[in-house]
Amino acid sequence: MKPGKVSENIIKRSILKSIDDKSAAGYPDCALFTGYVADEAMGSAGAHALVRAINRAAEKGCRPINASLSVTMPSNMREKRMREIVEAAAAVAKEHDICIINGHTETVDGLKYPIVSATVVAAGNKASAEKALPGQAIVMTKWLGIYGSALIATEHKEGPLTRYPAFLTKEAAELWQFISVEKEAQIAHSSGSHYMYACGDGGVFAGLWKLADRSGIGLEVRFKDIPVRQETIELCEYYDINPYKLRSDGSLLIATDNPDELVDALHEADIHACVIGHFTEGIDRVLISGEEEPERRFIEEPTQDELTKIIWYN
């Protein structure tokens, strides 16, 4: 297999089919979610791994209760770095009022970056809808490429700084503050919208494809309506990567029957949100661009995240 994110087909045939349906995720009062992060600066890997896991719980309308943390470090890395990772995760746990009840740490020869895995156990009432329905609108919160932009601006900014002013990478680095979707997920559930997807690897295109695929239906999305920040565009242009396939933790895609009310509620909470499309009959996932003579093209099955072109190959 290629390095990086395993393809959706492999996940379906070799992972999901191998998991016992009596696992924690199958019970109505318990859900288990995991997240991982690698190649982070200043110990932030621990915080971001835990936030990603909390995001998965939030999209299901579940409340995180406790967590476990696994940290794998390069053998030549100092103990201080491991402490920073764990302390960052502990700070997130305290903020969300959950306990880290278990953990594992080890070092591995030849590893280039720390790898952190966080598992969150969460409880809920199984109010989440199982799928989206044709005709429902798609609301997107915040912007695409939040996580990827912040990571590039934090650890791979040397190149962009030769072309762009320093304030651009500074503003991109500050996007870390937006990677949690817990608040908007709570608002969506309270507004009666229960089917959603917290974006991650593969960016907003991967998120849209998975949102429709898991419901067995299609969608139509207006390209111009997908929100993106200028700093993301500039950083992606420098590295010649596609911002729409750039890791987008921090953005939530929501299926809703009441898009105007939901967007208003999110705006009242100072969360950027907009309607970008709707679900359709069939299985075609279509991206529409242009006004007078609209061009229709298909959103393809998710592939490796664009970050792999920077982190592993440069």
C-alpha positions as CSV (number, residue, x, y, z in Angstrom):
1,M,0.0,0.0,0.0
2,K,1.0,3.6,-0.6
3,P,2.1,5.7,2.5
4,G,-0.5,7.9,4.0
5,K,-4.3,7.7,4.3
6,V,-5.6,4.3,3.4
7,S,-8.2,4.4,0.6
8,E,-11.9,4.2,1.3
9,N,-12.2,0.9,-0.6
10,I,-9.5,-0.7,1.6
11,I,-11.2,0.7,4.7
12,K,-14.5,-0.8,3.7
13,R,-13.3,-4.3,2.7
14,S,-10.4,-4.8,5.2
15,I,-11.2,-2.7,8.2
16,L,-15.0,-2.1,8.6
17,K,-15.9,-5.7,7.7
18,S,-13.4,-7.0,10.2
19,I,-14.8,-5.1,13.2
20,D,-17.3,-6.8,15.4
21,D,-20.7,-5.1,15.3
22,K,-20.9,-5.5,19.1
23,S,-18.1,-3.1,19.6
24,A,-18.7,0.0,21.7
25,A,-19.7,2.0,18.7
26,G,-22.7,-0.3,18.1
27,Y,-24.4,0.5,21.4
28,P,-27.0,3.3,21.8
29,D,-25.4,4.7,25.0
30,C,-21.8,4.5,24.1
31,A,-19.6,5.6,21.2
32,L,-15.9,5.2,20.6
33,F,-13.9,7.6,18.4
34,T,-10.3,7.9,17.6
35,G,-8.0,10.5,16.0
36,Y,-4.3,10.7,15.2
37,V,-1.8,13.5,14.5
38,A,1.8,13.4,13.3
39,D,4.4,16.1,12.5
40,E,3.3,18.8,15.0
41,A,5.3,21.6,16.6
42,M,5.7,22.5,20.2
43,G,3.8,19.5,21.6
44,S,0.5,20.4,19.9
45,A,0.1,16.9,18.5
46,G,-1.4,15.7,21.8
47,A,-4.0,18.5,21.8
48,H,-4.9,18.1,18.1
49,A,-5.3,14.3,18.3
50,L,-7.7,14.7,21.2
51,V,-9.7,17.4,19.6
52,R,-10.1,15.3,16.5
53,A,-11.5,12.5,18.6
54,I,-13.8,14.9,20.4
55,N,-15.0,16.2,17.0
56,R,-16.1,12.7,16.0
57,A,-18.1,12.4,19.2
58,A,-19.6,15.8,18.7
59,E,-20.8,15.1,15.1
60,K,-22.9,12.2,16.6
61,G,-24.3,14.4,19.3
62,C,-22.4,12.6,22.0
63,R,-20.8,14.0,25.2
64,P,-17.2,12.9,25.8
65,I,-16.6,11.2,29.1
66,N,-13.0,10.0,29.2
67,A,-10.1,9.4,26.9
68,S,-6.9,7.4,26.4
69,L,-3.7,8.5,24.7
70,S,-1.0,6.6,22.9
71,V,2.3,8.4,22.0
72,T,4.9,6.9,19.8
73,M,8.1,8.9,19.7
74,P,11.3,8.8,17.6
75,S,14.0,7.2,19.7
76,N,16.3,10.2,19.3
77,M,13.8,12.8,20.5
78,R,14.1,14.3,23.9
79,E,11.8,13.5,26.9
80,K,10.8,17.2,27.0
81,R,8.9,16.8,23.7
82,M,6.9,13.9,25.0
83,R,6.0,15.9,28.1
84,E,4.8,18.8,25.9
85,I,2.6,16.4,23.9
86,V,1.0,14.9,27.0
87,E,0.6,18.3,28.7
88,A,-1.1,19.7,25.6
89,A,-3.6,16.8,25.6
90,A,-4.2,17.2,29.3
91,A,-5.1,20.9,28.8
92,V,-7.7,20.0,26.1
93,A,-9.1,17.3,28.4
94,K,-9.5,19.8,31.2
95,E,-11.2,22.3,28.9
96,H,-13.7,19.7,27.8
97,D,-14.1,18.3,31.4
98,I,-13.0,14.8,30.5
99,C,-10.4,12.5,32.1
100,I,-7.5,10.8,30.5
101,I,-7.8,7.4,32.1
102,N,-5.3,5.4,30.2
103,G,-2.2,5.8,28.0
104,H,0.7,4.2,26.3
105,T,4.1,5.6,25.3
106,E,7.0,4.1,23.4
107,T,9.9,5.1,21.2
108,V,10.8,3.6,17.8
109,D,14.0,3.7,15.8
110,G,13.8,5.4,12.4
111,L,10.6,7.3,13.1
112,K,10.7,10.8,11.8
113,Y,7.8,12.5,13.7
114,P,5.8,11.7,16.9
115,I,2.6,9.8,16.3
116,V,-0.2,10.4,18.7
117,S,-3.5,8.5,18.9
118,A,-6.4,9.6,21.1
119,T,-9.5,7.5,21.9
120,V,-12.5,9.2,23.4
121,V,-15.4,7.3,25.0
122,A,-18.6,9.3,24.7
123,A,-22.2,8.9,25.7
124,G,-25.4,10.0,23.9
125,N,-29.0,9.2,23.3
126,K,-28.5,8.0,19.8
127,A,-30.5,11.0,18.5
128,S,-28.2,11.2,15.5
129,A,-29.8,10.6,12.1
130,E,-28.3,7.6,10.2
131,K,-28.2,9.3,6.9
132,A,-29.0,12.4,4.8
133,L,-32.1,12.6,2.6
134,P,-32.5,13.9,-1.0
135,G,-33.6,17.6,-0.9
136,Q,-31.9,18.4,2.3
137,A,-29.5,21.4,2.2
138,I,-25.8,21.2,3.0
139,V,-24.4,23.8,5.4
140,M,-20.7,24.1,5.9
141,T,-19.1,25.8,8.9
142,K,-15.9,28.0,8.9
143,W,-13.6,27.4,5.9
144,L,-11.9,24.6,4.0
145,G,-8.3,23.6,4.7
146,I,-8.2,25.0,8.3
147,Y,-5.9,22.3,9.7
148,G,-3.7,22.0,6.7
149,S,-3.2,25.7,6.4
150,A,-2.3,26.0,10.1
151,L,0.2,23.1,9.8
152,I,1.9,24.6,6.8
153,A,2.2,28.0,8.4
154,T,3.6,26.4,11.6
155,E,6.1,23.9,10.3
156,H,6.6,24.6,6.6
157,K,6.5,28.4,6.4
158,E,10.1,29.0,5.3
159,G,9.3,28.7,1.6
160,P,6.1,30.8,1.6
161,L,7.9,33.6,3.6
162,T,10.2,34.1,0.6
163,R,7.1,35.1,-1.4
164,Y,4.5,36.4,1.0
165,P,4.5,38.9,3.8
166,A,4.9,37.5,7.3
167,F,1.4,38.4,8.4
168,L,-0.1,35.9,6.0
169,T,1.6,32.9,7.6
170,K,0.9,34.4,11.0
171,E,-2.8,34.5,10.3
172,A,-2.8,31.0,8.9
173,A,-1.0,29.7,12.0
174,E,-3.7,31.2,14.1
175,L,-6.3,29.0,12.4
176,W,-5.4,26.3,15.1
177,Q,-8.0,28.0,17.3
178,F,-10.8,26.8,15.0
179,I,-10.1,23.1,14.7
180,S,-12.8,22.1,17.3
181,V,-16.3,21.6,15.9
182,E,-18.0,20.8,19.2
183,K,-19.8,24.1,19.5
184,E,-21.3,24.1,16.1
185,A,-22.3,20.4,16.3
186,Q,-24.2,21.2,19.5
187,I,-26.0,24.0,17.8
188,A,-26.9,21.8,14.8
189,H,-28.2,19.1,17.0
190,S,-30.2,21.5,19.1
191,S,-31.7,23.0,15.8
192,G,-32.9,19.5,14.8
193,S,-30.1,18.7,12.3
194,H,-28.6,15.4,13.3
195,Y,-26.6,14.1,10.3
196,M,-23.2,15.7,9.8
197,Y,-19.6,15.0,9.1
198,A,-16.5,16.6,10.7
199,C,-14.0,17.2,7.9
200,G,-10.5,15.8,8.2
201,D,-8.1,14.0,5.9
202,G,-8.7,14.6,2.2
203,G,-10.3,18.0,2.8
204,V,-13.8,19.3,2.0
205,F,-14.1,17.2,-1.2
206,A,-13.5,14.0,0.8
207,G,-15.9,15.2,3.4
208,L,-18.7,15.8,0.9
209,W,-18.1,12.5,-0.8
210,K,-18.3,10.6,2.5
211,L,-21.3,12.5,3.6
212,A,-23.2,11.4,0.5
213,D,-21.7,7.9,0.3
214,R,-22.7,7.0,3.8
215,S,-26.3,7.9,2.9
216,G,-26.2,6.2,-0.4
217,I,-27.3,9.3,-2.3
218,G,-25.9,12.1,-4.4
219,L,-25.3,15.8,-4.0
220,E,-24.8,19.0,-5.9
221,V,-22.5,21.6,-4.6
222,R,-21.8,25.1,-6.0
223,F,-18.0,25.6,-6.2
224,K,-18.1,29.3,-5.6
225,D,-20.1,28.9,-2.4
226,I,-17.4,26.7,-0.6
227,P,-15.8,29.1,1.8
228,V,-12.0,29.5,1.7
229,R,-9.6,32.0,3.2
230,Q,-7.0,33.9,1.2
231,E,-4.1,32.7,3.2
232,T,-5.1,29.1,2.4
233,I,-5.2,29.9,-1.3
234,E,-1.7,31.5,-1.2
235,L,-0.1,28.7,0.8
236,C,-1.5,26.1,-1.5
237,E,-0.4,28.0,-4.6
238,Y,3.1,28.1,-3.3
239,Y,3.3,24.3,-2.8
240,D,1.1,23.6,-5.8
241,I,-1.5,21.6,-3.9
242,N,-5.3,21.5,-4.1
243,P,-6.9,23.4,-1.2
244,Y,-10.1,21.5,-1.7
245,K,-8.2,18.2,-0.9
246,L,-6.3,19.7,2.0
247,R,-6.9,18.4,5.6
248,S,-9.9,20.4,6.9
249,D,-10.4,19.6,10.6
250,G,-12.4,22.4,12.1
251,S,-15.1,22.5,9.3
252,L,-18.4,20.7,9.8
253,L,-20.7,19.6,7.0
254,I,-24.4,19.4,8.1
255,A,-27.5,18.0,6.4
256,T,-30.5,20.1,7.3
257,D,-34.1,20.7,6.4
258,N,-33.9,24.3,7.8
259,P,-30.7,25.8,6.4
260,D,-31.6,29.5,6.9
261,E,-32.5,28.9,10.6
262,L,-29.3,26.9,11.2
263,V,-27.1,29.4,9.5
264,D,-28.6,32.2,11.6
265,A,-28.1,30.2,14.8
266,L,-24.5,29.6,13.9
267,H,-23.9,33.3,13.0
268,E,-25.4,34.3,16.4
269,A,-22.7,32.2,18.0
270,D,-20.0,33.9,15.9
271,I,-19.4,30.8,13.7
272,H,-19.0,31.4,10.0
273,A,-21.5,29.2,8.1
274,C,-23.2,29.1,4.7
275,V,-25.3,26.8,2.4
276,I,-23.1,25.3,-0.3
277,G,-25.5,22.8,-2.0
278,H,-28.1,20.0,-1.5
279,F,-28.5,16.3,-1.6
280,T,-30.0,14.6,-4.6
281,E,-31.5,11.2,-5.8
282,G,-29.1,8.8,-7.3
283,I,-25.4,8.6,-6.4
284,D,-23.8,11.3,-8.5
285,R,-21.7,13.8,-6.4
286,V,-21.6,16.8,-8.6
287,L,-19.6,20.1,-8.4
288,I,-21.1,23.0,-10.3
289,S,-18.9,25.9,-11.4
290,G,-19.7,28.9,-13.6
291,E,-22.8,31.0,-14.0
292,E,-24.0,31.5,-17.5
293,E,-22.9,28.1,-18.8
294,P,-22.4,26.0,-15.6
295,E,-19.8,23.3,-15.8
296,R,-20.7,20.0,-14.0
297,R,-18.0,17.7,-12.8
298,F,-17.9,14.8,-10.4
299,I,-16.4,14.8,-7.0
300,E,-14.1,11.8,-7.0
301,E,-13.6,9.2,-4.2
302,P,-11.2,10.5,-1.6
303,T,-7.5,10.0,-2.2
304,Q,-4.4,10.9,-0.1
305,D,-4.5,14.2,1.6
306,E,-2.5,17.0,-0.1
307,L,-0.4,17.4,3.0
308,T,1.5,14.2,2.2
309,K,3.1,16.0,-0.8
310,I,4.8,18.4,1.7
311,I,5.4,16.3,4.8
312,W,6.7,13.1,3.4
313,Y,8.1,14.0,0.0
314,N,9.9,17.3,0.5
